[in-house]
Amino acid sequence: MSGISEFIANEIKSNDVVLFMKGTPDFPQCGFSGQVVQILDYLGVDYHGVNVLTSDELRQGIKEFSNWPTIPQLYVKGEFVGGCDIIREMFQASELKDFLAEKGISVQNAA
């Protein structure tokens, strides 16, 4: 396992909810990352954002790690959930809140 894979694995292991994104939760630097941040913030989920723009190695590494070609990528309790489209679809279908609750993640906004 390369250094970057170890870093990614450690982030996922150390945090219940991790969003690998372009930019930061306070300042997303792409529309797709921004949409996922809005959804997580709306649900009141406590999550850890990892800015993939800090290194090309990280940006490439997360794609290889998950075998998923796009960013953002959301992980919950070590499990890859999906990118922006999947998260948005789950949210609109009210599945995301239930999924998080099943994983023991506290969601503040029950709407």
Backbone as a ProteinNet text record, in pm:
[ID]
protein_1_A
[PRIMARY]
MSGISEFIANEIKSNDVVLFMKGTPDFPQCGFSGQVVQILDYLGVDYHGVNVLTSDELRQGIKEFSNWPTIPQLYVKGEFVGGCDIIREMFQASELKDFLAEKGISVQNAA
[TERTIARY]
85.2	0	89.1	60.8	142.9	111	196.9	176	41.9	1.8	-124.5	-242.9	-234.1	-341.7	-354.4	-240.8	-242.2	-307.5	-273	-332.6	-484.4	-529.9	-674	-741.7	-682.8	-740	-750.4	-648.1	-647.1	-755.5	-773.3	-879.1	-1016.1	-1037.1	-1165.9	-1188.8	-1079.3	-1088.3	-1109	-1046.9	-1046.9	-1172.7	-1250.5	-1367.9	-1489.8	-1600.9	-1722.4	-1773.2	-1765.8	-1812.4	-1700.8	-1654.6	-1545.9	-1589.3	-1568.5	-1595	-1463.1	-1421	-1306.1	-1360.8	-1312.7	-1375.7	-1273.1	-1318.1	-1234.1	-1264.9	-1164.2	-1184.4	-1211.9	-1269.9	-1299.8	-1449.5	-1502.5	-1645.7	-1686.5	-1597.2	-1629.3	-1614.6	-1533.8	-1507.3	-1490.4	-1602.3	-1593.2	-1545.6	-1462.3	-1408.4	-1457.7	-1567.8	-1636.5	-1783.4	-1869	-2013	-2059.7	-1999.9	-2043.4	-2007	-1883.7	-1843.3	-1935.8	-1966.6	-2054.9	-2193	-2246.5	-2379.6	-2379.9	-2275.9	-2269.6	-2252.6	-2169.8	-2153.2	-2288.4	-2365.1	-2497.1	-2589.1	-2588.3	-2674.7	-2633.7	-2503.1	-2455.7	-2482.4	-2460.1	-2486.4	-2635.5	-2719.1	-2864.3	-2909.1	-2849.8	-2885.4	-2818.9	-2727.8	-2660.9	-2563.2	-2505.7	-2412.2	-2274	-2212.3	-2076.1	-1983.4	-1909.5	-1823.5	-1687.4	-1594.3	-1457.2	-1433.2	-1396.1	-1366	-1217.3	-1182.2	-1043.4	-1031.1	-948.6	-931.3	-832.7	-884.3	-797	-712.5	-743.3	-665.8	-529.6	-506.3	-377.9	-265.9	-301.4	-196.3	-252.4	-177.2	-216.5	-219.6	-126	-116.4	-244.4	-293.9	-417.2	-536.4	-540.7	-653.4	-661.3	-545.2	-542	-562.3	-501.8	-505.4	-645.4	-730	-865.7	-947.5	-922.9	-993.7	-955.8	-827.9	-781.4	-828.6	-827.4	-865.4	-1008.9	-1098.8	-1240.9	-1280.6	-1189.2	-1222.6	-1341.9	-1345.6	-1452.7	-1387.7	-1431.1	-1354.6	-1371	-1469.9	-1497.2	-1487.5	-1477.5	-1473.8	-1589.1	-1663.7	-1641.6	-1674.5	-1624.6	-1653.6	-1685.4	-1797.8	-1840.5	-1823	-1761.5	-1743.7	-1815	-1887.2	-1954.4	-1913.7	-1856.8	-1811	-1726	-1636	-1543.7	-1597.5	-1723.5	-1786.6	-1801.6	-1760.5	-1776.8	-1925.1	-1984.6	-2127.2	-2148.1	-2070.8	-2084.9	-2039.9	-2065.3	-2032	-2154.4	-2144.2	-2248.8	-2385.4	-2391.2	-2520.1	-2589.4	-2513	-2569.5	-2617.9	-2535.8	-2572.2	-2697.5	-2702.7	-2819.1	-2945	-2933.6	-3049.1	-3096.4	-3001.3	-3036.6	-3105.7	-3053.1	-3109.8	-3252.1	-3271.3	-3403.5	-3505.4	-3459.6	-3549.5	-3563.1	-3504.9	-3503.7	-3434.7	-3349.5	-3277.1	-3148.7	-3091.7	-2962.5	-2973.7	-3078.7	-3101.3	-3114.7	-3194.3	-3214.3	-3083.5	-3009.6	-2881.7	-2787	-2777.1	-2689.1	-2734.5	-2866	-2920.3	-2888.1	-2902.3	-2870.7	-2725.6	-2639.4	-2495.7	-2459.9	-2562.2	-2537.6	-2485.1	-2506.3	-2461.2	-2576.1	-2550.5	-2659.9	-2690	-2818	-2867.6	-2957.6	-2924.3	-3000.7	-3133.3	-3131.1	-3251.1	-3331.1	-3447.1	-3526.2	-3609	-3606	-3689.4	-3650.4
-119.6	0	125	213.4	334.6	429.9	528.9	628.3	697.2	728.7	800.8	711.2	583.4	489.2	474.2	470.9	461.8	585.9	703.1	828.1	823.4	782.5	774.9	675.6	556.7	453.2	503.3	576.3	628.5	734	822.7	925.2	858.4	754.3	684.5	609	553.2	477.3	569.2	687.8	778	863.8	872.4	959.5	881.4	897.1	824	866.4	996.6	1047.3	1132.7	1093.6	1165.2	1201.5	1327.7	1373.3	1414.8	1338.1	1377.9	1471.2	1595.3	1698.5	1794.5	1875.8	1983.8	2107.9	2152.2	2263.7	2212.6	2299.5	2265.1	2281.7	2224.4	2242.1	2389.7	2475.8	2618.9	2688.4	2630.4	2694.7	2588.5	2524.2	2423.5	2488.8	2418.5	2475	2404.6	2331.5	2283.2	2265.5	2278.9	2274.7	2143.4	2032.4	1901.8	1883.7	1924.9	1919.7	2009.3	2127.3	2221.3	2163.6	2088.1	2028.4	1927.3	1843.6	1742.3	1810.4	1915.1	1992.5	2048.8	2105.2	2162.1	2055.5	1938.2	1828.9	1785.8	1763.8	1720.7	1827.9	1954	2063.7	2073.3	2055.2	2060.4	1952.8	1835.1	1724.1	1738	1834	1854.5	1744.6	1684.5	1573.7	1628.5	1569	1603.8	1522.8	1590.5	1517.2	1583.5	1509.1	1555.1	1574.1	1694.8	1721.5	1708.7	1642.5	1630.8	1696.3	1799.7	1875.1	1803.1	1747.3	1672.9	1765.5	1895.5	1989.3	2018.9	1972.6	1998.2	1917.8	1808.5	1729.8	1647.3	1645.3	1562.9	1416.1	1378.5	1238.8	1197.5	1286.6	1258.3	1254.8	1350.3	1357	1230	1181	1056.6	936.1	942.8	829.8	792.4	892.9	862.3	794.9	831.4	768.3	621	592.7	453.9	376.7	443.4	378.8	325.9	409.1	373.6	308.3	318.3	273.2	352.3	480.8	570.9	691.4	731.1	828.3	974.7	1005.1	1146.6	1182.4	1312.5	1370.3	1469.4	1483.7	1433.9	1285.3	1231.6	1094.9	1094.2	1031.4	1027.2	886.8	881.3	755.8	766.1	660.3	655.1	524.7	537.6	421	327.2	386.2	305.5	257.9	285.2	235.5	349.1	323.8	421.8	429	547.3	562.8	606.9	704.8	749	891.7	939.8	1075.7	1165.1	1280.6	1381.6	1330.4	1265.5	1220.8	1122.3	1026.1	924	986.8	1073.7	1139.2	1223.5	1297.9	1382.6	1298.4	1188.8	1101	1040.5	994.2	936.6	1041.3	1164.7	1273.4	1304.7	1317.8	1352.9	1242.8	1119.2	1006.8	981	1070	1055.7	928.2	872.7	750.6	782.5	899.6	932.4	942.4	1009.6	1025.8	888.3	799.4	664.9	585.6	598	528.5	572.7	704.1	756.7	709.2	712.8	669	521.1	439.1	296.5	275.1	364.3	353.7	415.1	469.3	528.9	669.4	736.4	875	966.9	1060.8	1146.9	1251.2	1263.4	1358.6	1455.1	1585.2	1681.8	1720.2	1731	1776.6	1657	1635.2	1516.6	1535.8	1656.4	1684.6	1596.9
0	0	0	-91.1	-100.6	13.7	28.5	134.1	122.4	-1.2	-19.4	13.5	-22	11.8	162.5	230.1	377	437.3	382	429.2	412.3	294.1	265.1	359.7	371.9	459.4	602.8	647.8	783.6	804.6	705.6	714	726	645.7	642.6	773.9	828.4	953.3	1073.7	1068.3	1183.7	1195.4	1089	1087.9	1040.6	1112.5	1073.6	936.1	908.9	779.6	719.4	601.7	535.2	394	359.2	223.5	159	58.5	-21.8	-128.5	-128.2	-209.9	-266.9	-361.2	-413.6	-331.7	-257.7	-166.6	-26.2	56.4	195.7	219.6	328.4	357.8	363	411.7	418	283.3	195.8	67.5	-42.3	-82	-188.4	-318.2	-392.4	-514.8	-640.1	-627.2	-746.5	-709.6	-807.9	-783.7	-724.1	-768.8	-719.7	-572.7	-537.4	-396.5	-314.5	-368.6	-299.4	-273.2	-370	-351.6	-237.6	-231.7	-125.7	10.7	15.3	139.4	184.4	90.9	124.5	183	122.8	169.9	310	330.8	463.3	567.8	530.7	623.8	655.4	553.8	572.8	670.6	658.1	747.2	884.1	896.4	1024.3	1058.8	956.5	978	1011.9	1113.4	1150.4	1060.4	973.4	879.9	867.8	812.8	794.9	645.7	605	464.6	437.4	327.1	285.1	147.9	139.6	16.4	-76.2	-185.6	-277.4	-364.3	-361.9	-442.5	-381	-258.3	-193.9	-259.3	-328.6	-394.1	-508.9	-619.1	-735.1	-695.9	-609.2	-565.8	-492.7	-408.1	-335.1	-430.5	-523.1	-616.5	-701.1	-744.8	-822.5	-731.7	-614.5	-521.1	-476.7	-452.5	-404.1	-514.2	-639.7	-751.5	-762.9	-742.9	-748.7	-626.3	-511.6	-386.2	-393.6	-445.8	-449.3	-581	-680	-814.6	-868.4	-834.8	-874.8	-941.3	-1062.5	-1140.8	-1101.3	-1018.7	-992.8	-845.5	-822	-687.7	-684.5	-579.1	-442.4	-424.7	-314.7	-274.6	-125.6	-91.7	47.9	104.3	221.4	293.5	427.4	463.1	592	660.1	779.4	856.9	771.4	694.8	616	482.4	454.9	332.4	230.7	107.2	1.1	-35.6	-23.5	-52.5	-196.8	-241	-379.2	-399	-520	-556.3	-551.6	-613.4	-604.8	-651.6	-767.7	-822.1	-728.5	-678.8	-589.8	-459.9	-401.3	-275.5	-295.5	-406.5	-434.6	-453.8	-527.9	-549	-417.2	-335.4	-204.6	-117.2	-121.9	-41.6	-86.9	-217.7	-270.7	-243	-237.6	-210.2	-60.1	21.4	168.3	214.6	129.9	167.8	243.9	218.3	277.8	430.2	475.7	619.9	686.8	624.1	679	678.5	568.7	557.1	668.4	689.7	794.5	932.4	955	1083.7	1108.7	1004.4	1017	1054.5	1007.3	1035.9	1171	1239.7	1371.5	1365.8	1252.4	1237	1276.5	1366.8	1410.1	1303	1274.2	1175.7	1250.9	1240.3	1318.7	1253.3	1122.2	1052.8	1005.8	1065.7	1033.2	907	850.7	732.2	614.1
[MASK]
+++++++++++++++++++++++++++++++++++++++++++++++++++++++++++++++++++++++++++++++++++++++++++++++++++++++++++++++

